[in-house]
Amino acid sequence: RLFSGSWIGHSFATWIGHPEKNAGWECLDAARHALIEHDRAAVRPEDHRRLQDAWESLFIAEGSDWFWWYGDDHSSLNDEEFDALFRTHVANVYRSIGASVPERLLRPIRQPRVIQPTRLPMGPISPSLDGRATSYYEWLPAGYYDVRGGRGSMHQAETFLKRVHYGFDAERMYLRVDTAAPLADEACQTLQLQFLRPVSHRLVIGRLPDGQFTLSTDGDDSALSGVTWAVGRVVELAIPLAALHARPAETIQVELAVYQDESEVERWPRAGVVQFTVPDADEAASWVV
């Protein structure tokens, strides 16, 4: 019956209650119980030395700020690192006492965030794929995800990726990737689009030594037969919905990454995936053509 007295909303919701936060506390509680049982049975001097290390790891993991970054209320570009560090400290409790590390500590507690587009499509599109914004109107009805609106609480001062336009016709999904400079510049050599839903499929646009570009995939090469694309001032693609196994009203999840010399330069979203929804008949009927 104690009043929480928290300085944030007079509740403990910042630290407990969300499934991710609760999962963290459950891992911590199990580690504390395992450590107490081992502590009671310790008799040798070396046991006490290992116990000291184990208790130190537990006390570090009991710091409340770890739980600040779980759940939906706070986020940063380092969420995955915070998650990994927390689980490492809890796992070190088991390692210090010579016990097996539970399987759940080897998997992320923090789940990928689903990022919604900045703007939804307003109608069907059928752009000319030439690597240029040929006409103001060809992408006007498209939706888009604006990188500048998805940086979290900490962000880069400047980004190479700027905006991802997207839209549909009856058979294809169209993507236009706007960048700070043409993909052909020395600063960037490879653009990767990782589709995670409905199926996992990666498309890679890479630059050859002669300056030309090639499109490859880590999946079934036959899926490329229906993909059309162009690289110029912008990157444009048309991908058959059948190749993505995407049906009307289904969601398509994708993340984008920029590489230079096989090293990742940028990834957007930094934590999570962008989610696009294939229009169904009801939505298409409401579009103004």
N, C-alpha and C positions, 0 to 999 in steps of 0.2 A: 504493500500500500504506500510505499514511498513515492513522493512526487519526483518526476524525472529530473527536473531542474536543468534540462539541457538548454544551451544557449541558441539552439536551432529549433524553433517551433515547439519547445517544451515537450519533446518526445525523442525517442531513440531511433526513429525511422531512418535517420541518416546512416545508422550503423547496423541495424537489424530489421528483419521483416521481409525484405525482398528475397526471393529464392536464392539468388547468388550470395547475398550477405549471410543468409541462414546456412547455406552449404559451407561457407568459410568457417562459421562458428562450429558447425558439426565436426569438421575436420580437426579444428583446434581442440574441441572437447574430447574427441577420441584420443588425440595425442596426449593430452593431459592425463587421462585415465590410464593409458598405457605406461606413461612415465611414473605415475604414482605407484602403480603395481610393481614396476621394476625397482623403484626406490626402496620399497619396503623389503624387497628380497636381496638387496645389495649387501654383501658382506666383505668383499675383497677391496683393497685400496684402489685397484685399477677401476673397479666399478664406480667408486665415488668420483674419480677423475672424469669418467665418461658421463656420469650423472651431471656434473657441473656444466659440461658442454651442452648436454641435452636441455637442462633448465634454462640456460642462456638463450638457446634457440627458441624455446617456448615463450620466454618473456618478450623476445623481439616480436614474435608472431602475435602476441596479445596486444600489441599497440593498436589503438582504435583506428588510426588513420588508414590501415590496410582496408578496412571495411568501407571507408569513405568512397573508394573507387569501384566498389561492386554495386550492382543495381543500375537504375535508370536516372538517378538524380544528379550524378556527377560523372564527368568523363574527361579524358585527356588523351594526348597522343601516346602516352606511355602506359595505357591500361594493361596491355599484355605483359609488359615488363613488371608492373606492380603485382599482377596475378602470379607470374612465374616466381618472383622473389618470395612472396608470401608462402606459396606452396613449398618452395625450397627450404625455408626456415622450419616449417612444420615437418617436412620430410627428414630434416636433420635431427629432429628429436628421435625418430626411430633409428636413424643411422648411428647416432651416438650410443644408443643402448644395445646395438646389435640386433635390432628387430627388422623385419621386412617392412618396406614402405608400402602402405595401402595403394591399391591401383588407382583410386580416385584422386590421389595427389599427383599422379602422373598426367592427368588430363586437365585442361584449363577449366577454371570455375567461371571465368568471364566468357559469356557467349557472344558470338559475332552480332553486332548491331545492324539492324535493317534500316537503311537510310532511304527516305522517300525522296522522289525528285523535287526539285525546287518549283517546277511548274509542270502540270499535266498537259498532255496533248489536247488541242482544241479541234482537231479534225484530221483526216487522213492526209498523207503526204506521198509524193512520188518524185523525189529530187533527182536531178541529173548528177551522177557520180563522176566528178571530174577533178576532185581535190580543191575546188574553189567554191566560195559562196557565190554561185553564179547569179542568183537572183535573190533579192531580199524576201520575196514571197515564197520561194520554194520550201524554206524551212520555217516560215512564219507560224503555221499551225502546230509545229512540233513542241513537245515538252522538252525540258532540259534539267540537268543536274549541274548546279553551279558550284565549282570547287571552293570558291571564296566563301560560301555559306556552310562549308562542312569541315572546318579545321579544328573544332573542339576548343578547349580552354587555352591551348598553346598551339601556335602555328608558325609556319615558315613565313618570312616577310614577302617572298615572291615564290611563285610556283610555275612550273613548265606547263602542266595541264591547267586549263582554264574552265572549260565548260564542255559538257557532253549533251548534245541534242539527240533526241530520239523520237521515233514515230513509226507508224505502221500503215500498210495497206492490207488487202485481204490475205496476202500470202507471205509478206516479208516484214522484217523489222529493220528499220534504217537507223544508223548511228552516224553522228558527225562529231569528231573530237577536235575541239579548238585548243590550240597550244600557243604559248607565248612567242614561239618562233617556229618556222617550218621544221617538220620532222627530219628533213635532210641536213639540218645544221649539225656541226661537229659535236654540239652539246648532247645530242641524243641519237641513239642508234636503233633502239628497239622499243616498240609499243606492244604490250601484252594485254589482251582482254580475257579475263578468266570468268567464264560462265559457271555458276555453281548450282543453278536451278533453272529449269527442271532437271537438266543433266549437267554433269561436270564436263566442260569442254573449253580448251584454251586456244585462242587464235593469236598468232604472233606475227606482227609486221616488222620485218627486219631489213636493214640496209646491207646490200652487197658491197664488196670492195670497189666496184665500178660505179657506185652511187645509185644504182637501181634498187628497187625494193621487192621483197618477196613475201608471200603470205604462206604460213605453215601452221600446223596444228600438232598437238600431242595426242590426238585421238585418231579416229578413222579418217584417213585422207579423202575418202569419198564424200565426206561432209563438205569439203571445200568446193565441190563441183558447182554448187548452186550459189556460192558467195561471190558477189561482185564488189570491187573496192577501188579506191583511188587515193593516192598520196600527193599532196601539193601544199598549198598554204594551210589547208585543213586535211584531216583524214576522214574519208567517207566509206561506209560499208552498207551493203544490203545483204541481210542474212535470212534465208528461208526459215520460216517458223517451224517447218517440218524438221530442219536440221537441229533445231534447239528442242524439239519434242514439246513445243509450246502450243497449247490450245487456247481458244478464247476464254477470257477471265482468269487464266493462269498467270502466275508471276514469274518473271525472269530476273534472276539475281546475278550481278556482275561486279567485278572489281577491275580496276585498271592500274597498270604499273609501267613505269618508264625505266629503261635500262641503258647504261653506258658501259661498254666493255664488260658485259656480264654482271655488272654491279647495279643493284637497284638504286635508282635516284629518287623516285617518288612512287607512292602508292595511294590511290584514292578509291574509296574513303580510307583514311588511315586506320580506322577501327570499325570494321563491318563491311557491308555490301550495299550497293545501290539496287533498289528493287523497282522494276518496271512491270506494269500489268498489261497483258494483251487485251485489247478492247473486245467486248462481246457484242452481240447484235443490239442490245439495249443501249449501250454506250454509243455505238456507231450511229444509231438512229437519231441521237441527240446532237450529233455534230452538224455544224453548218458548212455545207460544201459550196 
